[in-house]
Amino acid sequence: MCGIVGYIGTGEAYPILINALKKLEYRGYDSAGVALINDNDKLNVYKTKGKVTNLDAAASDKDCSGHIGIAHTRWATHGEPSAINAHPHVSMSGELALVHNGIIENFQVLKEQLEAKGYTFKSSTDTEVLVQLTDYYYQQNGKDLVSAVCQALNDAVGAYAIAVIEKSNPTHIVAARQSSPLVVGVGPDKADYYIASDATPIVAYTDKVVYLDDGQIADIRPGHELTIINLNHKTCSYDIKTVDLDISKLSKGGFDHFMLKEIYDQPACLRDCMSGRLFADRQHPEHNHIVLSALTEYKEQLLQAQHIIIVACGTSWHAGLIGKQLIERMCRKRVEVAYASEFRYGNPVIEPGDVVIAISQSGETADTLAAVKLAKAHGALIFGIVNGVGSSIARETDTGIYIHVGPEIGVASTKAFTGQVTVLTLLALALGHELGTLADTEYQGIIAELASIPDKMKKVLEQTPKIADLAKTFTYARNFLYLGRGINYPVALEGALKLKEISYIHAEGYPAAEMKHGPIALVDHDMPIVFLATHHKLYQKIISNMQEVKSRNGRILAIVTEGDELVSAIADNVIEIPRTLNETVALLSVVPLQVLAYYVAVDKGLNVDMPRNLAKSVTVE
């Protein structure tokens, strides 16, 4: 969850580290800190509670010189957000400083062992235990930092990405990873090296990176080749990869928040997602087709699979629920959707020949990554749907599809969700066509409609001023219900999640028919209820559900198909979306819910991009 960065080279480290931390705040913003070694070999450590701007302000009149440093922005696990619990943590000897993303599960046992050896602790964190343990081995083996890190990590149980510097030898940084992401940026002529939790803060300086694998330790020295070993001290080979990331996509582009920009990015992002994969010819629809390299390379396994399991968390799980309906409808295959966190511990039935689809925006979600490894061990074909190129899940899977929607900085996911749904639609279409379970006319028609979605999404966004005005009337609410049926049921779940994430209003999504089995007890004149009431085969059913709410004085906001009259006569307010197919409606019906959540949060004066207690990339259990 936390963001870590490091730099060593010819430049001043502090401005590089601070700018990098600001780009990693989506990973956590409870506290921040930096450790620098100046030219006199003095270790300077500055830490503050709160965001990186607090750290920058606190360090503005301090000695921030030096060409080597590490820094951290925290999502609290062990110990409350505070300057004491903030990273970097320094060893009792004052020799070592360490930053850490992850959780050391056996920290309490290790702490007691170290206390018996005379070590004392200032913080409540597991990370301070790790730096003291490293220091213990450092003092025991002649101050060989690489060996000390290796020994400490062999004792540690859990997940980590770490970077360590030593005051008496500021010529290198030692970094390591296990189940938490870490990337090393290689500057021109290897004169400068960069470390970060992902490539986002590195691309401003270099597009050449090395992704560390689990159990690897890197010894990083400017002017030298990167050295990587494993926990058994064996040298590891590695590849230097080129990152293709548009730096302009890391700015707000004139929008007030990243979240709003990313909502508006969606039409262009979906075009990028479909580019080179979907081919629609308006003049000759019989030529419409989809090309997926993953389906070409693993065609037989995908066609023969009798059981498909989708594993994901949060928003990605909602996308998986839509994928289930699309694959079952178009491919007639049995599909199960599981929370990755439950799947990995539930003794799931996985057989050789099964296909497991892992969905993750970052490609680093700890529970999803663990589920992938479990399924792989049981002989399943692993299919990844991720946004993070070169991410852990992307490297662990057998095949898959990148969603290619660009970096998503706002913590509440928007364009990643619609990108995931788009990719799942492409997969269902291509697989159904190959299986012969989807008629050619349907195949061609859905392709044509999918190609039109970006333009229709723009029409939805034209209603933003109306939705913004409507949002003002909902800031009073303490509870919301979101109701939908069919493919719009997962959209209701996603809409409720967006609202609770950024406005802190309790919201729940339900299948509309289930409202009668309990939730209807909550309905009164103070309860806003959002209905996904677009035209589909259950349209009349959902109108009946709306009547049930209306008779109990519920306040109804309905998402409807343009030109709708029946729902408009019942609902207090309606938001129209363009007419589309049932298979593609989620891509449009979710957009007004994203906009609504955004403006409710803005009207409440909340930090939309950095909601409390959350982080973008969930790399811990």
Rosetta blueprint (number, residue, H / E / L):
1 M L
2 C L
3 G E
4 I E
5 V E
6 G E
7 Y E
8 I E
9 G L
10 T L
11 G L
12 E L
13 A H
14 Y H
15 P H
16 I H
17 L H
18 I H
19 N H
20 A H
21 L H
22 K H
23 K H
24 L L
25 E H
26 Y H
27 R H
28 G L
29 Y L
30 D L
31 S E
32 A E
33 G E
34 V E
35 A E
36 L E
37 I E
38 N L
39 D L
40 N L
41 D L
42 K L
43 L E
44 N E
45 V E
46 Y E
47 K E
48 T E
49 K E
50 G L
51 K L
52 V H
53 T H
54 N H
55 L H
56 D H
57 A H
58 A H
59 A H
60 S L
61 D L
62 K L
63 D L
64 C L
65 S L
66 G L
67 H L
68 I E
69 G E
70 I E
71 A E
72 H E
73 T E
74 R E
75 W L
76 A L
77 T L
78 H L
79 G L
80 E L
81 P L
82 S L
83 A L
84 I L
85 N L
86 A L
87 H L
88 P L
89 H E
90 V E
91 S L
92 M L
93 S L
94 G L
95 E L
96 L E
97 A E
98 L E
99 V E
100 H E
101 N E
102 G E
103 I E
104 I E
105 E L
106 N L
107 F H
108 Q H
109 V H
110 L H
111 K H
112 E H
113 Q H
114 L H
115 E H
116 A H
117 K L
118 G L
119 Y L
120 T L
121 F L
122 K L
123 S L
124 S L
125 T L
126 D H
127 T H
128 E H
129 V H
130 L H
131 V H
132 Q H
133 L H
134 T H
135 D H
136 Y H
137 Y H
138 Y H
139 Q H
140 Q H
141 N L
142 G L
143 K L
144 D L
145 L H
146 V H
147 S H
148 A H
149 V H
150 C H
151 Q H
152 A H
153 L H
154 N H
155 D H
156 A L
157 V L
158 G E
159 A E
160 Y E
161 A E
162 I E
163 A E
164 V E
165 I E
166 E E
167 K L
168 S L
169 N L
170 P L
171 T L
172 H L
173 I E
174 V E
175 A E
176 A E
177 R E
178 Q E
179 S E
180 S L
181 P L
182 L L
183 V E
184 V E
185 G E
186 V E
187 G L
188 P H
189 D H
190 K H
191 A L
192 D L
193 Y E
194 Y E
195 I E
196 A E
197 S L
198 D L
199 A L
200 T L
201 P L
202 I L
203 V L
204 A L
205 Y L
206 T L
207 D L
208 K E
209 V E
210 V E
211 Y E
212 L L
213 D L
214 D L
215 G L
216 Q E
217 I E
218 A E
219 D E
220 I E
221 R L
222 P L
223 G L
224 H L
225 E L
226 L L
227 T E
228 I E
229 I E
230 N E
231 L L
232 N L
233 H L
234 K L
235 T E
236 C L
237 S L
238 Y L
239 D L
240 I L
241 K E
242 T E
243 V L
244 D L
245 L L
246 D L
247 I H
248 S H
249 K H
250 L H
251 S L
252 K L
253 G L
254 G L
255 F L
256 D L
257 H L
258 F H
259 M H
260 L H
261 K H
262 E H
263 I H
264 Y H
265 D H
266 Q H
267 P H
268 A H
269 C H
270 L H
271 R H
272 D H
273 C H
274 M H
275 S L
276 G L
277 R L
278 L E
279 F E
280 A L
281 D L
282 R L
283 Q L
284 H L
285 P H
286 E H
287 H H
288 N L
289 H E
290 I E
291 V L
292 L L
293 S H
294 A H
295 L H
296 T H
297 E H
298 Y L
299 K H
300 E H
301 Q H
302 L H
303 L H
304 Q H
305 A L
306 Q L
307 H E
308 I E
309 I E
310 I E
311 V E
312 A E
313 C L
314 G H
315 T H
316 S H
317 W H
318 H H
319 A H
320 G H
321 L H
322 I H
323 G H
324 K H
325 Q H
326 L H
327 I H
328 E H
329 R H
330 M H
331 C H
332 R L
333 K L
334 R E
335 V E
336 E E
337 V E
338 A E
339 Y E
340 A H
341 S H
342 E H
343 F H
344 R L
345 Y L
346 G L
347 N L
348 P L
349 V L
350 I L
351 E L
352 P L
353 G L
354 D L
355 V E
356 V E
357 I E
358 A E
359 I E
360 S E
361 Q L
362 S L
363 G L
364 E L
365 T L
366 A H
367 D H
368 T H
369 L H
370 A H
371 A H
372 V H
373 K H
374 L H
375 A H
376 K H
377 A H
378 H L
379 G L
380 A L
381 L E
382 I E
383 F E
384 G E
385 I E
386 V E
387 N L
388 G L
389 V L
390 G L
391 S L
392 S H
393 I H
394 A H
395 R H
396 E H
397 T L
398 D L
399 T E
400 G E
401 I E
402 Y E
403 I L
404 H L
405 V L
406 G L
407 P L
408 E L
409 I L
410 G L
411 V L
412 A L
413 S L
414 T L
415 K H
416 A H
417 F H
418 T H
419 G H
420 Q H
421 V H
422 T H
423 V H
424 L H
425 T H
426 L H
427 L H
428 A H
429 L H
430 A H
431 L H
432 G H
433 H H
434 E H
435 L H
436 G L
437 T L
438 L L
439 A L
440 D H
441 T H
442 E H
443 Y H
444 Q H
445 G H
446 I H
447 I H
448 A H
449 E H
450 L H
451 A H
452 S H
453 I H
454 P H
455 D H
456 K H
457 M H
458 K H
459 K H
460 V H
461 L H
462 E L
463 Q L
464 T H
465 P H
466 K H
467 I H
468 A H
469 D H
470 L H
471 A H
472 K H
473 T H
474 F H
475 T L
476 Y L
477 A L
478 R L
479 N E
480 F E
481 L E
482 Y E
483 L E
484 G E
485 R L
486 G L
487 I L
488 N H
489 Y H
490 P H
491 V H
492 A H
493 L H
494 E H
495 G H
496 A H
497 L H
498 K H
499 L H
500 K H
501 E H
502 I H
503 S H
504 Y L
505 I L
506 H E
507 A E
508 E E
509 G E
510 Y E
511 P E
512 A H
513 A H
514 E H
515 M H
516 K H
517 H H
518 G L
519 P H
520 I H
521 A H
522 L H
523 V L
524 D L
525 H L
526 D L
527 M L
528 P E
529 I E
530 V E
531 F E
532 L E
533 A L
534 T L
535 H L
536 H L
537 K L
538 L L
539 Y H
540 Q H
541 K H
542 I H
543 I H
544 S H
545 N H
546 M H
547 Q H
548 E H
549 V H
550 K H
551 S L
552 R L
553 N L
554 G L
555 R E
556 I E
557 L E
558 A E
559 I E
560 V E
561 T E
562 E L
563 G L
564 D L
565 E L
566 L H
567 V H
568 S H
569 A H
570 I H
571 A L
572 D L
573 N E
574 V E
575 I E
576 E E
577 I E
578 P L
579 R L
580 T L
581 L L
582 N L
583 E L
584 T L
585 V H
586 A H
587 L H
588 L H
589 S H
590 V H
591 V H
592 P H
593 L H
594 Q H
595 V H
596 L H
597 A H
598 Y H
599 Y H
600 V H
601 A H
602 V H
603 D H
604 K L
605 G L
606 L L
607 N L
608 V L
609 D L
610 M L
611 P L
612 R L
613 N L
614 L L
615 A L
616 K L
617 S L
618 V L
619 T L
620 V L
621 E L
